[in-house]
Amino acid sequence: MTRIYTDDAEIYDIAFDWDISDEVDWLLERFGPDCRSVFEPGCGSGRMLDALAGRGLEVTGIDVSEPMLELARKRLGGRRAVALGDMTDFELGRVFDGAVCPINTLLHLGKDGLARHLDCMHRHLASGAKYLVQVAVLDPDQSEPSPAGEWEASRGDTELKVCWDEVELSIGRGLSRQRSRIEVVAGERAGEILEEVHEMTAWTPQTWAEAIAASPFREVGTYDGGRKGRWPRVPPDTTGGLIWHELSSRAPRDPSSRPGRTSL
Ligand SMILES: C[S@@+](CC[C@H](N)C(=O)[O-])C[C@H]1O[C@@H](n2cnc3c(N)ncnc32)[C@H](O)[C@@H]1O
């Protein structure tokens, strides 16, 4: 696992702690008024769970990184229900009214991993529940890496300059190698540069549609997270780095309850 999710989890937490209140408003609209409980696979340090709990929802998350979960526990306090778990193989022994997976977390999974993940998610969602995932989908003719995202972040004395870029893209192999570069400009770790490359998946409209068609879900809405208000809906084959996919179960869930293997 990469360092920004483990040894440098605190730096990650500062770098990605932007205001998501507007995104959360939108997510709540998508989930609908009957949604009381939300699950986040790959919840990291809990910024999304915290924002959802702040709106009165019961929140639960899993992550493979214990340092990330430690931060999530601190952030959520008594509202916490987070556990160590792999999103491609977990069993919590319960269902949720909705689920969310933002900022391209699912790009950490390849085709087989995504299939296992969606099977697990299907077992954990109530009938009619929505699963909102933000997953980049690229133009099949794109040959050059996508443009870099650059921003600054700070908390207390710590100031960061963050750059996330794509160093290699192979649409044919479904591979996107992405680099995170975080320069600590001020604070205790001033002068450090944390740089890593992440092997991620490059989806096209066709490969993504095939992966969803092979899963127990169907895509009932597609939205461009880069567009103000994320509205109106965009066609399902829209490409972009911030695409939200609204998934809903298309097959009935196996009602036989299984014992939870991931303890909360
Ligand atoms: C980009 S971060 C996003 C964290 C959080 N969702 C957020 O929005 O801030 C991706 C997270 O996914 C976790 N992760 C990666 N692969 C995972 C897996 N197979 N199962 C569970 N978590 C995973 C990482 O540890 C990391 O915390």
PDBQT file of the ligand as one rigid body, heavy atoms in Angstrom, charges set to zero:
ROOT
HETATM    1  C1  LIG A 301      -8.283   8.364  -2.506  1.00  0.00    +0.000 C 
HETATM    2  S1  LIG A 301      -8.442   7.748  -0.887  1.00  0.00    +0.000 S 
HETATM    3  C2  LIG A 301     -10.094   8.252  -0.533  1.00  0.00    +0.000 C 
HETATM    4  C3  LIG A 301     -10.460   8.224   0.900  1.00  0.00    +0.000 C 
HETATM    5  C4  LIG A 301     -11.876   8.734   1.205  1.00  0.00    +0.000 C 
HETATM    6  N1  LIG A 301     -12.855   7.993   0.467  1.00  0.00    +0.000 N 
HETATM    7  C5  LIG A 301     -12.009  10.208   0.893  1.00  0.00    +0.000 C 
HETATM    8  O1  LIG A 301     -12.865  10.567   0.082  1.00  0.00    +0.000 OA
HETATM    9  O2  LIG A 301     -11.242  10.997   1.465  1.00  0.00    +0.000 OA
HETATM   10  C6  LIG A 301      -8.575   6.014  -1.191  1.00  0.00    +0.000 C 
HETATM   11  C7  LIG A 301      -8.743   5.156   0.052  1.00  0.00    +0.000 C 
HETATM   12  O3  LIG A 301      -9.045   3.816  -0.379  1.00  0.00    +0.000 OA
HETATM   13  C8  LIG A 301      -8.379   2.913   0.474  1.00  0.00    +0.000 C 
HETATM   14  N2  LIG A 301      -8.281   1.633  -0.243  1.00  0.00    +0.000 N 
HETATM   15  C9  LIG A 301      -7.541   1.333  -1.340  1.00  0.00    +0.000 A 
HETATM   16  N3  LIG A 301      -7.754   0.063  -1.708  1.00  0.00    +0.000 NA
HETATM   17  C10 LIG A 301      -8.660  -0.456  -0.824  1.00  0.00    +0.000 A 
HETATM   18  C11 LIG A 301      -9.296  -1.725  -0.685  1.00  0.00    +0.000 A 
HETATM   19  N4  LIG A 301      -9.037  -2.738  -1.519  1.00  0.00    +0.000 N 
HETATM   20  N5  LIG A 301     -10.195  -1.883   0.323  1.00  0.00    +0.000 NA
HETATM   21  C12 LIG A 301     -10.465  -0.867   1.192  1.00  0.00    +0.000 A 
HETATM   22  N6  LIG A 301      -9.876   0.356   1.101  1.00  0.00    +0.000 NA
HETATM   23  C13 LIG A 301      -9.001   0.556   0.099  1.00  0.00    +0.000 A 
HETATM   24  C14 LIG A 301      -7.053   3.583   0.794  1.00  0.00    +0.000 C 
HETATM   25  O4  LIG A 301      -6.462   3.057   1.970  1.00  0.00    +0.000 OA
HETATM   26  C15 LIG A 301      -7.510   5.039   0.930  1.00  0.00    +0.000 C 
HETATM   27  O5  LIG A 301      -7.851   5.344   2.259  1.00  0.00    +0.000 OA
ENDROOT
TORSDOF 0
